[in-house]
Amino acid sequence: MSRWTVEAAKTWYAARAWPFGCNFIPSTAVNQLEMWQAETFDPATIDRELGFAAGVGMNAVRIFLHDLLWRDDPDGLLDRIETVLGLADKHGIATMPVFFDSCWNPAPVSGPQPLPRPGVHNSAWVQSPGMAALEDPSSRPRLEAYVRGVVGRFANDRRVLAWDIWNEPDNGPEVAQRDAATLAAKAALVKPLLADAFDWARAAGPSQPLTSAIWSGDWSKLDRMTPIQQLQVTSSDVVSFHNYDKAEEFARRVAYLEAFERPILCTEYLARPRGSTFQAILPVAKAAGVGAFNWGLVRGDTQTNLPWDSWDSPYVDRPAGAWFHDIFNADGTPFDPAEPIFLRAEAQSSV
């Protein structure tokens, strides 16, 4: 199979309701592994919290898988994905699985996961694949089997909205260090695997589009993007991006991506203290026909209600102020009672 034509992508998008949702992990899971491993898989919480999403009109969620889940228990992973797809569909929600992720801890270990670090945003999130697997050529067959196996199982499943191949492949702790040599070395490992992962997913014959979101830098022209970003954009059937800035910058980024003439999804936004709020972003996204997935649904063990700077200075003895991400407490009460009202109105006006 080859990349979708522009016409095919537009036809797919026109046949759907405006994609409106969130990045979802249950409040009882500290990371992707804890969400999916058999010992900590929590369908009751997943069901209840997806109900919160449906209650504000959301029709889609983005969820993160992990390659170690496939290594340890491929059949169990497929069964649990089936369960989550069924629970989401019960609430009228389509699902966008993410295969790989370059953010946070580069040394994932399966089994019991650590407790959240007090006062720290997303303190136990793990990269997929970890650095050890990235550096080991013998891991390629396992990673290929993972992508082909999951896509192949659900290639014609209407409950799958799209396949997100890699979350921020050019991100990670190395970016914060700004060490050019380290960044270049990681990019040299990631880029060929990213290209292969797109090929593996296509080879499984999905009826759903493939994508991978760009998130930083200059997008004003293709040749101003980094090599990884160029690969992401030119391999994606529908273009996706992340943005945690104010509405003006969000709109500028959308304008750059409109040059590709493909449907656009913003698969991460919402950072209230930075001005990335529902009230600021959603009207801009909807007016431009851009699908929108905020980060976070229910405040829980990921602690993504705390800001990014908590990694340097944990919020253990001082107030964090407005929630950074997330919408609800675990009991369903919202951080801001005005937000669910606004979200329902936006969802209803898009029909």
C-alpha positions as CSV (number, residue, x, y, z in Angstrom):
1,M,0.0,0.0,0.0
2,S,1.1,3.6,-0.6
3,R,0.3,6.9,1.2
4,W,-3.2,8.1,0.7
5,T,-3.9,10.6,-2.0
6,V,-5.0,14.1,-0.9
7,E,-8.4,13.3,-2.3
8,A,-8.7,10.0,-0.4
9,A,-7.7,11.8,2.8
10,K,-10.3,14.5,2.3
11,T,-13.0,12.0,1.5
12,W,-12.3,10.1,4.7
13,Y,-12.4,13.3,6.8
14,A,-15.6,14.6,5.2
15,A,-17.4,11.4,6.1
16,R,-16.7,11.9,9.8
17,A,-18.0,14.2,12.5
18,W,-15.5,16.8,13.6
19,P,-12.9,14.8,15.7
20,F,-13.1,16.2,19.2
21,G,-11.6,14.5,22.1
22,C,-8.6,14.0,24.5
23,N,-5.5,12.0,25.2
24,F,-6.7,9.4,27.6
25,I,-5.1,7.3,30.3
26,P,-7.2,6.1,33.3
27,S,-6.6,8.0,36.6
28,T,-5.4,4.7,38.2
29,A,-2.5,4.3,35.8
30,V,0.9,6.0,36.2
31,N,1.9,5.3,32.6
32,Q,1.2,3.3,29.4
33,L,2.5,0.0,30.9
34,E,0.3,0.2,34.0
35,M,-2.7,1.0,31.8
36,W,-2.4,-2.1,29.7
37,Q,-0.6,-4.8,31.8
38,A,-2.9,-7.6,32.9
39,E,-2.3,-7.1,36.6
40,T,-3.2,-3.4,36.5
41,F,-5.7,-3.2,33.6
42,D,-8.7,-1.4,35.0
43,P,-11.7,-1.6,32.6
44,A,-14.2,-0.4,35.3
45,T,-12.3,2.9,35.6
46,I,-11.7,3.1,31.9
47,D,-15.5,2.7,31.3
48,R,-16.4,5.3,33.9
49,E,-14.0,7.9,32.8
50,L,-14.7,7.5,29.1
51,G,-18.3,8.3,30.2
52,F,-17.0,11.6,31.5
53,A,-15.5,12.3,28.0
54,A,-18.8,11.4,26.3
55,G,-20.7,13.6,28.7
56,V,-19.0,16.7,27.4
57,G,-19.5,15.6,23.8
58,M,-16.2,14.1,23.0
59,N,-16.2,11.5,20.1
60,A,-12.5,10.4,20.1
61,V,-9.6,9.5,22.3
62,R,-5.9,9.1,21.7
63,I,-4.3,6.2,23.7
64,F,-0.7,5.1,24.1
65,L,0.4,1.6,23.6
66,H,4.0,0.2,24.3
67,D,6.2,-2.2,22.5
68,L,7.0,-4.1,25.8
69,L,3.4,-5.0,26.1
70,W,3.6,-6.9,22.8
71,R,6.9,-8.5,23.8
72,D,5.5,-9.8,27.1
73,D,2.0,-10.8,26.1
74,P,0.9,-10.1,22.5
75,D,-2.4,-12.0,22.7
76,G,-3.3,-10.4,26.0
77,L,-2.5,-6.9,24.6
78,L,-4.8,-7.5,21.6
79,D,-7.6,-8.7,23.9
80,R,-7.3,-5.7,26.1
81,I,-7.2,-3.3,23.1
82,E,-10.4,-5.1,22.0
83,T,-11.9,-4.4,25.4
84,V,-11.0,-0.7,25.3
85,L,-12.3,-0.3,21.8
86,G,-15.6,-1.8,22.9
87,L,-15.8,0.4,26.0
88,A,-15.1,3.5,24.0
89,D,-17.5,2.6,21.2
90,K,-20.2,2.1,23.8
91,H,-19.8,5.8,24.6
92,G,-19.8,6.8,21.0
93,I,-16.0,7.3,21.0
94,A,-13.5,6.3,18.3
95,T,-9.9,5.5,19.3
96,M,-6.5,6.6,17.9
97,P,-3.7,4.2,19.2
98,V,-0.1,5.5,19.4
99,F,2.6,2.9,18.9
100,F,5.9,4.7,19.8
101,D,6.8,7.7,22.0
102,S,10.1,9.5,22.6
103,C,9.0,11.4,25.7
104,W,10.2,11.1,29.3
105,N,12.0,8.0,30.7
106,P,14.2,6.3,28.1
107,A,14.6,3.1,30.1
108,P,11.2,1.4,30.3
109,V,10.9,-1.8,32.3
110,S,7.7,-3.9,32.3
111,G,6.2,-5.3,35.5
112,P,5.2,-3.3,38.5
113,Q,5.6,0.4,37.9
114,P,6.8,3.1,40.3
115,L,4.5,5.2,42.3
116,P,4.1,8.8,41.1
117,R,6.8,11.1,42.3
118,P,5.1,13.6,44.6
119,G,4.5,17.0,43.0
120,V,5.9,16.0,39.5
121,H,4.1,16.1,36.2
122,N,4.0,12.7,34.4
123,S,6.7,11.4,36.6
124,A,6.7,7.7,35.4
125,W,5.9,8.0,31.7
126,V,8.2,5.9,29.6
127,Q,9.6,6.0,26.1
128,S,8.7,3.3,23.5
129,P,11.0,1.9,22.4
130,G,13.5,2.6,25.1
131,M,17.0,3.6,24.2
132,A,18.3,0.1,24.6
133,A,15.9,-1.2,22.0
134,L,16.6,1.8,19.7
135,E,20.3,0.9,19.8
136,D,19.9,-2.8,19.3
137,P,19.3,-3.9,15.7
138,S,18.1,-7.3,16.9
139,S,15.0,-5.6,18.3
140,R,13.7,-4.7,14.9
141,P,11.8,-7.9,14.2
142,R,10.0,-7.6,17.5
143,L,9.1,-4.0,16.8
144,E,7.9,-4.9,13.3
145,A,5.8,-7.8,14.7
146,Y,4.2,-5.4,17.2
147,V,3.1,-2.8,14.6
148,R,2.0,-5.3,12.0
149,G,0.3,-7.4,14.6
150,V,-1.8,-4.6,16.2
151,V,-2.7,-2.9,12.9
152,G,-3.4,-6.2,11.2
153,R,-5.9,-7.2,14.0
154,F,-7.8,-4.0,13.8
155,A,-7.1,-2.9,10.2
156,N,-10.8,-2.8,9.2
157,D,-12.3,-1.9,12.6
158,R,-14.6,1.1,12.4
159,R,-13.8,1.8,16.1
160,V,-10.3,2.9,15.2
161,L,-10.1,6.5,14.1
162,A,-6.5,6.5,12.9
163,W,-3.1,5.1,13.7
164,D,-0.5,7.4,15.3
165,I,2.8,5.9,14.5
166,W,5.1,7.9,16.8
167,N,4.5,10.6,19.4
168,E,7.1,13.4,19.1
169,P,9.9,11.2,17.8
170,D,12.3,14.2,18.1
171,N,11.5,14.9,21.7
172,G,12.8,13.5,25.0
173,P,15.2,14.4,27.8
174,E,17.9,15.0,25.2
175,V,16.0,17.9,23.9
176,A,16.0,19.7,27.2
177,Q,19.7,19.1,27.5
178,R,20.2,20.8,24.1
179,D,23.3,18.7,23.5
180,A,23.8,18.7,19.7
181,A,25.8,15.5,19.6
182,T,23.3,13.6,21.7
183,L,20.4,14.9,19.7
184,A,22.0,14.0,16.4
185,A,22.8,10.5,17.7
186,K,19.3,9.9,18.8
187,A,17.8,11.3,15.5
188,A,20.0,8.9,13.6
189,L,18.5,6.0,15.5
190,V,14.9,7.3,15.4
191,K,14.5,8.4,11.8
192,P,15.0,5.0,10.0
193,L,12.8,3.2,12.6
194,L,10.1,5.9,12.1
195,A,10.2,5.3,8.3
196,D,10.1,1.5,8.8
197,A,7.2,1.9,11.3
198,F,5.1,3.7,8.7
199,D,5.9,1.0,6.2
200,W,5.0,-1.8,8.6
201,A,1.7,-0.2,9.4
202,R,0.8,0.3,5.7
203,A,1.8,-3.2,4.9
204,A,-0.8,-4.5,7.3
205,G,-3.5,-2.9,5.1
206,P,-5.3,-0.5,7.4
207,S,-8.5,1.2,6.2
208,Q,-7.7,4.0,8.7
209,P,-5.2,6.8,8.0
210,L,-1.7,7.0,9.5
211,T,-0.1,10.1,11.1
212,S,2.6,11.3,13.3
213,A,2.5,14.8,14.8
214,I,5.1,17.5,14.5
215,W,5.5,19.8,17.5
216,S,8.3,22.4,17.3
217,G,10.4,24.5,15.0
218,D,9.7,26.3,11.7
219,W,6.9,24.8,9.6
220,S,6.5,27.7,7.2
221,K,8.0,25.6,4.4
222,L,8.8,21.9,4.1
223,D,12.5,22.5,3.5
224,R,12.6,24.5,6.8
225,M,11.5,21.5,8.8
226,T,13.9,19.0,10.3
227,P,14.6,15.7,8.5
228,I,12.4,13.9,11.0
229,Q,9.6,16.4,10.6
230,Q,9.8,16.2,6.8
231,L,9.5,12.4,7.1
232,Q,6.5,12.7,9.5
233,V,4.6,15.1,7.2
234,T,5.3,13.4,3.9
235,S,4.5,9.9,5.3
236,S,1.2,10.9,7.0
237,D,-2.1,10.4,5.3
238,V,-3.6,13.2,7.5
239,V,-1.3,15.8,9.0
240,S,-1.1,16.2,12.8
241,F,0.6,18.6,15.2
242,H,0.9,19.6,18.8
243,N,0.6,23.1,20.2
244,Y,0.4,24.4,23.7
245,D,0.5,28.1,22.9
246,K,-2.1,30.9,22.7
247,A,-4.7,31.0,20.0
248,E,-2.7,33.3,17.7
249,E,0.2,30.9,17.5
250,F,-2.1,27.9,17.2
251,A,-3.8,29.6,14.2
252,R,-0.4,30.4,12.7
253,R,0.7,26.8,12.9
254,V,-2.6,25.7,11.3
255,A,-2.0,28.1,8.4
256,Y,1.4,26.6,7.7
257,L,0.0,23.1,7.6
258,E,-2.9,24.0,5.3
259,A,-0.4,24.2,2.5
260,F,-0.3,20.4,2.5
261,E,-4.0,20.4,1.6
262,R,-4.7,17.4,3.8
263,P,-7.0,17.1,6.8
264,I,-5.3,18.4,10.0
265,L,-5.5,17.0,13.5
266,C,-4.2,18.8,16.6
267,T,-3.5,15.7,18.8
268,E,-2.2,17.7,21.8
269,Y,-3.1,21.1,23.3
270,L,-4.3,22.5,26.6
271,A,-1.9,24.3,28.9
272,R,-4.1,26.7,30.8
273,P,-1.3,28.9,32.4
274,R,0.2,29.3,28.9
275,G,-3.1,30.6,27.4
276,S,-3.9,27.3,25.7
277,T,-7.4,26.9,27.0
278,F,-10.5,25.3,25.6
279,Q,-12.2,28.7,25.2
280,A,-9.2,30.1,23.3
281,I,-8.3,27.1,21.1
282,L,-11.5,25.2,20.2
283,P,-13.2,28.0,18.3
284,V,-10.1,28.5,16.2
285,A,-9.7,24.7,15.5
286,K,-13.3,24.2,14.6
287,A,-13.4,27.3,12.3
288,A,-10.4,25.8,10.5
289,G,-11.9,22.3,10.4
290,V,-9.0,21.0,12.6
291,G,-9.7,18.0,14.8
292,A,-8.7,18.7,18.4
293,F,-7.5,16.4,21.2
294,N,-6.5,18.0,24.5
295,W,-4.0,16.4,26.9
296,G,-5.7,14.7,29.8
297,L,-9.1,13.8,31.0
298,V,-9.1,12.8,34.7
299,R,-6.6,14.0,37.3
300,G,-4.8,10.9,38.5
301,D,-1.5,9.1,38.9
302,T,0.1,10.8,35.9
303,Q,-0.3,14.1,37.7
304,T,-0.5,16.0,34.5
305,N,-2.6,18.7,36.2
306,L,0.8,19.9,37.4
307,P,2.9,22.1,35.1
308,W,6.0,21.0,33.2
309,D,8.4,22.9,35.5
310,S,7.5,20.5,38.3
311,W,10.3,18.3,36.9
312,D,12.8,20.9,38.1
313,S,10.9,22.1,41.1
314,P,8.3,19.6,42.4
315,Y,5.0,21.1,43.8
316,V,5.3,19.4,47.2
317,D,5.1,22.4,49.5
318,R,3.5,25.1,47.3
319,P,0.3,25.5,45.3
320,A,0.4,24.7,41.6
321,G,-2.3,27.2,40.6
322,A,-4.6,26.4,37.7
323,W,-4.5,22.9,36.4
324,F,-2.1,22.5,33.5
325,H,-3.9,19.6,31.8
326,D,-6.9,17.4,32.7
327,I,-10.6,18.3,33.1
328,F,-12.1,16.2,35.9
329,N,-11.3,14.8,39.3
330,A,-11.7,11.1,39.7
331,D,-15.3,11.6,41.1
332,G,-16.3,13.4,37.9
333,T,-16.3,16.9,39.3
334,P,-14.5,19.3,36.9
335,F,-11.6,21.6,37.7
336,D,-13.6,24.5,36.2
337,P,-17.4,24.0,36.2
338,A,-17.6,26.4,33.2
339,E,-15.5,24.1,31.0
340,P,-17.9,21.1,30.6
341,I,-20.7,23.6,29.7
342,F,-18.4,25.2,27.0
343,L,-17.3,21.8,25.7
344,R,-20.8,20.5,25.3
345,A,-21.8,23.6,23.5
346,E,-18.8,23.3,21.1
347,A,-19.6,19.7,20.4
348,Q,-23.3,20.4,19.7
349,S,-22.6,23.3,17.4
350,S,-20.3,21.2,15.3
351,V,-23.0,18.7,14.3
